[in-house]
Amino acid sequence: MTGRIMVVGLGPGHEGHITPLVSEAVARATDVIGYIPYVERIAPRQALTLHPTDNRVEAERAQHALELAEKGRQVLIVSSGDPGVFAMASALFEVFERDSARWQDIAIEILPGITAMLAAASRAGAPLGHDFCVINLSNNLKPWAIIEKRVRCAIEADLAMAFYNPRSKSRPAEFEKTLTLLKTHCQDDRPILFARAVSTADEVIRVVPLSQTTPDMADMKTVVIVGSSQTRVVLQGDKQWVYTPRSYPFDNSH
Amino acid sequence: MTGRIMVVGLGPGHEGHITPLVSEAVARATDVIGYIPYVERIAPRQALTLHPTDNRVEAERAQHALELAEKGRQVLIVSSGDPGVFAMASALFEVFERDSARWQDIAIEILPGITAMLAAASRAGAPLGHDFCVINLSNNLKPWAIIEKRVRCAIEADLAMAFYNPRSKSRPAEFEKTLTLLKTHCQDDRPILFARAVSTADEVIRVVPLSQTTPDMADMKTVVIVGSSQTRVVLQGDKQWVYTPRSYPFDNSH
């Protein structure tokens, strides 16, 4: 049997966000590789070997998956959200490319999932209903200079923005600097969405005007969505819906 | 019974990409509203009224949904992909806001789906594995000037880009101008992904170096993904996998 690697996205947390194609891949797997909390989402069963690993060993996981597939195993690599957005799919190809002649016969399949920003947006309305950009604020693998440049360009282009990995205990500075940039260049009432642990029992959705945001509103379980100049808040009882209209003014005043 | 509007994403085409939460919403609906080809994806059944409409009547659809929900109906608004990305969720809130006092008692629920760029990316590897932006190239609802500004900023920020609605018969110019911009400012071998009718029987995935792209490679069923300066192509037999690495150079040469 040809070995196979299936890189799948388990969505943001709720089981009801896992697509049937991903569930079928889980059922076919002989091995599951991934970060501990994501592997824990896979129900153990006979003839299924779970290989949970700690954070920050993405390359080692990819190498392990390729070696198991080389032996004919059906290997599932699990990510939360979508595996192609700041997740394991890129890590797999990075490792594949280092020794690509060796892995030519392995079947590779990437199966998309509901990435955190889409789930977050859906809980708040439609803040990503017009053009937007998606930036990982972690400087573990890139310099702050390129993050800053991207945020500045996004402000200039008046894009809505989704920030992944905005802030951790060991990295409190990037999000604080990003908020300062936004406060310097954008209007005070720009709606900012903090969506924490979306679709889980711990979900918290907050909509805050830019001027009232503070860095501690975000952590590693939070996706932050910044509205564009056009993004609006509309009230329904206590609920603040946030949406970005489909149209953009033709008067060039923005 | 309180009327309800459920705005759901049916994913890019394959039934296996429809999440269980969306399938449950379909099962609860009394009415389905949407663009004809999307409504056709819902199986008819007793006590379910289908309301298919032609393109470009998003506001009328939203108004109709609100009025049906006001009468206590359980209304499903269907989009392909994700309803919050260039789709019906924004249109609903635009219409809601015009007369928001009237609709205070209607339950509103947005359920995410696999948007086209994530499915396209998954079929080609992981081109969106690092920071990226998402731009609708249609100038029906916005001026070309803001599209051009956004593409220029994305080039300067060295973001990967996903283009929705790149080109139609009545709008051939925007994509041609966008390609010219890219060819002027980006290196010749930048990988460009043309993903047409992703996850359907008509799917075509092409990876083309920027210098060899032509406008006719895209149509309204195509999502175009433009790599960043870091995006790479790796071969596996005849398959060209495209991926953007997780890291960005620290030497500031880009």
Interface residues (C-beta under 8 A of the other chain):
Chain A: G11 H14 E15 G16 H17 I18 T19 P20 L21 E24 E58 D82 P83 G84 V85 F86 A87 A89 S90 A91 L92 F93 E94 F96 E97 S100 W103 Q104 I108 I110 L111 P112 G113 I114 T115 L118 A119 A121 S122 R123 G125 A126 P127 L128 G129 H130 D131 F132 C133 V134 I135 N136 L141 K142 P143 A145 I146 K149 R150 R152 C153 A154 E156 A157 D158 L159 R232 V234 L235 Q236 G237 W241 Y243 T244 P245 R246 S247 Y248 F250 N252 H254
Chain B: G11 H14 E15 G16 H17 I18 T19 P20 L21 E24 E58 D82 P83 G84 V85 F86 A87 A89 S90 A91 L92 F93 E94 F96 E97 S100 W103 Q104 I108 I110 L111 P112 G113 I114 T115 L118 A119 A121 S122 R123 G125 A126 P127 L128 G129 H130 D131 F132 C133 V134 I135 N136 L141 K142 P143 A145 I146 K149 R150 R152 C153 A154 E156 A157 D158 L159 R232 V234 L235 Q236 G237 W241 Y243 T244 P245 R246 S247 Y248 F250 N252 H254
